[in-house]
Amino acid sequence: MRTHMSRHWIVLAPAFWCILLLAGCKKAPPANVAANVNGRPITYDELEKQYQRLFPSQDERLSEDERATQKLEILRGLIDNEIMLQRAEKLGLMAVDADVEAKFTELRAPYTQEEFQKQLDARGMTEDDLKAQLRRDLSIQKLFNKEITSHITITDKDVTEFYNANKANFNLVEPQIHLAQILVTPHPDPNVRNLRSDKAQNEEQAKAKIAAIQARLRQGEDFSMLAQAYSEDPNTAANGGDLGFIPESSLQQANVELRKVVMSLQPGQVSGIIHSPEGYRILKLISREPAGQRELDDPRVQQTIRETLLNRKDQLLRAAYYEVARNEARVVNYYALSITENKGVPKQKE
């Protein structure tokens, strides 16, 4: 019996002492690694570079706690992008060089070489940096198209049920204007969400960005796609800038210039650049609708309902897809751990 117990003690002793000396057994985090996603590191250098891009003019009034909170949010985005990029790699959906070069040429087209270089400098990027970002963005978009959008089906039954449940909303008590917009603001805001994660940081960048968007619209690019990719209005970017139906009477509350522009537009027409207190916007008049009940057999009603249901389903599935992907990924956020372990004082890069 004594021999049997001794053998067990010999086996258990190392684990026992490791528990007692847990602090000594804890592995130090890798140098210069802010987070690790399935064995692939995200460095503090990458985090700092992204932080400088989003906040090139740091507000001196911000405390260290506020800056750390901003960096945690940015790191969360980097982690999510890395998770999605790895999924795209696994499924063989990575953008090829031709895709990247085509998109790069498209982005550069509205500018002279000097103007384009100024845009890169303002973001602290090189051409190689931009191409690397485009490869990630295009790859993740291919992933979403294959895993989410291609599986969404809106049936005639879905359309009919939506119409019957919301029939009163299609009864216009006065003439309505259906508008869409692309908005660009000069104010840094990490909460802006568009497909390119593209945000102007100051007045100069905002002017250059809206001018580039206008040039692409004049070249015939789709308004809703540009709105999804670049608009900085968090409420409408995901829906292609769609503002919905606006009663004509509500235009009386708008400023004179804006009202004049809207009333001068014809269906399908796009405005010039409009400067407002929020920033710069371009409007598109989708349609003008007379007062009265709009019926289900109206093609415009069906299109509106299908787009609404498609966008709802797409947003729901993307949110769920992100959550499932996070659950399945092996993520270690060393930056967050350093904050909790040091009682709110983030550990500096090693």
C-alpha positions, 0 to 999 in steps of 0.5 A: 500500500505504501509503495502504491501511494508513493507512486501516485505521489511521484506522479502528482507532485509536479502538478501539485507544486505547479498549482502552488507556484502558479505565478512562476509557471505562467508563461510571459506574453510574446514580445511586441504581440498585442493579440494572437489569433489561431497562432498568428500574431497581431503586433503592437506596431500594427495596433499603433499604426492603425490607431495613428491612421484613425486618430492622426491628430490626437486630442491632448485632452484625452486621458490614458484611459480614454486612449486605451479604450480606443485602442481596445476597440481598434484591436477588436476590429483587427482581431475580427478582420484576422479571423475572417481573413483566415477563414477566407484563406481556408476556403480558397477565397483570397483575392488574387493580384489581378483583383487587387491591381484592378481595385487599386487602379480604380481608387487611383483613377480620380487623382493625379499622382501627386494628389494620390500620394497626398491621400496616402501620406494623410493616412500614413500609408504607402502604396504597398500598405494600401494594396495589402489592405485591399487584398484583405478587404476584397478577400473578406468580401468574397467570403461574405458573398459565398458564406452569407449573401449567396444563401439568402432567398427572398420569396414572393411569400416573404414579400406578400407577408411583409406588405400585408403587415406593413400596408399602412406604411405604403399609404402615403398621406402626402407626396413623398420623396425617396432619397439616398445619400453619401455622407462624409464628415471631417470629424474622427469617429471610430464608430463609423462602419462601412465596407472599407472602414474608410473615414476622413479625419479632417476637413482636407481629407473630407473634401478630397474624399467626397470629390473622389466619390463624385468623380466615380459617380460621374464615371458611372459607378453605382451609387448604393455600392459607393455608399456601402463602401464609403459613406460615413452615415452609420444609419444608412451606409449598410443600406446603400445610403437609403434614407427612405421616403420623406414627406415633401412637407418635411423639406420646409424644415431643411435649409434653403439650399438643400431644399432647392437641390432636392426639389430640382432633382429628377428621379435617378439624378444625383446632386452635386456636393452639398456642404452642411454643418455635418460635413459633405453629402451627395444626394440621389433622388430615387423616386417621387411618390404621389399621395395614396395607397401603393399596391403590392403589384407595383414593381417599385413596392416589391423592389423596396420590400425585397431590398429591405428584407435582403438587407435585414437578413444580410445584417443578421447573418453577418452578425451571427457569422461573426459571433460563431467565428469568434467562438471557434477561433483561438484568440488571446488578447494580450493587450486586454490582459495587460490592462486587467492585470495592471488594474487599468494601466496598459502594458507598453510594447516590449 
